[in-house]
Structures are given as C-alpha cells and as structure tokens.
Amino acid sequence: MLLEQAGVDYELETFEPDNVPAALGEGYGLAAARALGADPETVFKTLMVKIDDELWCTVIPVSHHLDFKALARAAGGKRAAMAAVTEAERATGYVVGAISPLAQRTRHPTAIDSSAEALDAVVVSAGGRGMDVRLRPRDLSDLTGAIFAPIGRL
C-alpha cells in the first residue's frame, strides 16, 4: 500500500455503506462522518474538477461546498467546473463516491482546503465506499503534491 511504502502513519476506518442512510438533504459525506463517529470538519470529500482545460483533484470537508472561483484563483486559472463523471472515473481509476486523492491512476494537481492545516488528522476516501483512511494533512499533501488553499465554503 502507498501509505506503508511512504512510511506514513495512518488508520484505516470502515463502515457498511449500505447501512448509512443519508438524512434528507444531508448527503453521503455527512452520513459517512456520522457512521464513523467523526467530526464532519475532519472528514473530507474528493471532487474532480476541470480548471480551464486541466483536471484537478480537490479535497474539502464534507460539510462544505467547493468554491469554484477561489479554486480557480488558487490554481492560477480562470474558470473551474465539476469534471464529468466518466472523465473523473477514467482518470482516477475510482468510481464517483469513492474517489481517493491517493494512488490515482494518473496524478493530478491537487488542492486541499486550508482548514485541514489546523487539524491533527483528516479522513479521506481509501478508494472504496465505506473505506476511509485517517492521516495527517501534511502527509496527504506530501503524497499528492497538493497545495493548501481556502477552497471550501459553508
């Protein structure tokens, strides 16, 4: 596993995804945080985004929305929009809903919401529904080559 090869401390956390009903309007990420018994500010979702014509990986708290304008600015681009599902899946090797920022088929520029920097650990997808990994934000940044930027908003 990538994390072991890199000598990174991590914890694998799992839950049964079929047993995690999302409350009306809650969304899968918040339901997953609840199933893990984790603070939603520490559980991060991975979204694949096109900035101009380049595919980017973004990592933001499940309790936040992606600020496309802030992301474009942070990346030095003009316009950001969600990538098509088929493009995200083909480029990462993961299915939408379980895209991990780690060990993607092709490495993409990555931006992590700056709120992660103040945390001891973040939880991100490990590449399968119901499989997450807890690690230090700096380790996540180092492994993905990510920048930290204020890209999430409530």
N, C-alpha and C positions, 0 to 999 in steps of 0.2 A: 504494500500500500504506500502511496505517495507520502503520507504523513510519517510513517515509520522510517522510510528511506531518508527523509529530511531531518529526522531526529526531533520532530515536533511533538510536544505533549498534547494529547487530545483525549476526549472521551466520546465514544460512540453512544448515541442515545436513540432508542427506537420506541415506536408506538404502533399500534394497529390502525392504519389509516382508514380502513373501512368502518371502524368504530368511533370515528371522530366527526360527529355531525357538526357542521358549522351553524351557529345561530343565525337567524335571519339578518342578513347584512354583515355578518361577522367576517366571512371569508375563510379560506382554508388555512392561511398562515396563522391567524389568531386562534383558530381552533386547534392547530398543531401546538402552538405555545401553551394553550390550556392543557392539552393532553400530556405535554412534557412537564407540566407544573412549573413553567419558566415565565419570567417577566417578558411580556411582548417586546419590550425595548431591547432585549438581548437576543431575540430570535430574529434572524434576518432572512429575507427572501432574495432570490436571484432573478433578475429580469434582464433579458437580452434586448438591446436597443440599437437602432441604427442612428449614428451621428453622422450627418451628411451621408456619405456612402459607406461608412465603416461600421462594422459590427462591434459593439461594446458589451461587456458584462457589467451589470450594476448590482450592488448588494446594499439593501436598505432594510430598516426594521419592518417587521410585518405590520406594525401599527401605523406605518407611514405610507404616503403616496410618493411616487417619483416626481421630482420637479424637473421637467424636461428642459426648461430654459437654463436652470442652474447647471444641469448636467452638460448641456452644450457648451456653456461658458467654461466650465472646468476642463472640458476636453479640447478647448480651443476650436470648437466647431460653431456652425451657425444654426443647425436645426437638429433636434432629436425626436425620434418617434419609436414606438414599440416595433421590434422586428416581427416578421411574420412567423407564425408557429412552426411551419415547415422549415424555414431558414434557421430558426433557433435550435430546433431538434437536430437538423443535419450538421450544423456547425459545432454543436457541443457534444453530441453523442448521447444526450439525455432526453427524456420526454418532458414536455412542459408540465410543471407541477412538481418536478423532481430534479430540476436543473441545478447542478452544483457549480460553484465558482471554481472548484478544484478539479484537476485532471480532465479538462475538457478535450475533446478530440483535436481541436485547434485552439491554440492560446490566443485570447483576445485581450485588447486593452481593457482594464478593469478599474472601476471606481467604486469605493466603499464609502457609505455615508459617514461623515466625520464624527457623528455621535458615537461610533464604535471605538474611537480612540480613547474615550474616557472609561471604557469597560474593561474589566479583568478578562472576560471571555465573551465570545459571541457563539451563537448556534446557527449553523448553515446546513443546507441540504448536503447529504453524503452521496447523492445520486440516485436515490430511490424513495418512493413515497413511504413515509414512516421511518426513514433512516436519516438521522442528522448527526452532525459532529460538532462538538464544543471545543473551541481552541482560542488562543489569544489573538486579538485583532492584528497585532503586528506580525504574527506568524502567517495569518491569512494574506496580509498584504505582501509579505516577502515571497510567499509561494506563488502568488498570482501576478506579481509585479504591479499591484494596484496603487492608485493614488487615493488619498482621503480627501473628500470634498463634501460640502453641505448640499447634498442632492436629494434628501428626503424632506418631506413636509407633512404635517398632520392633516 
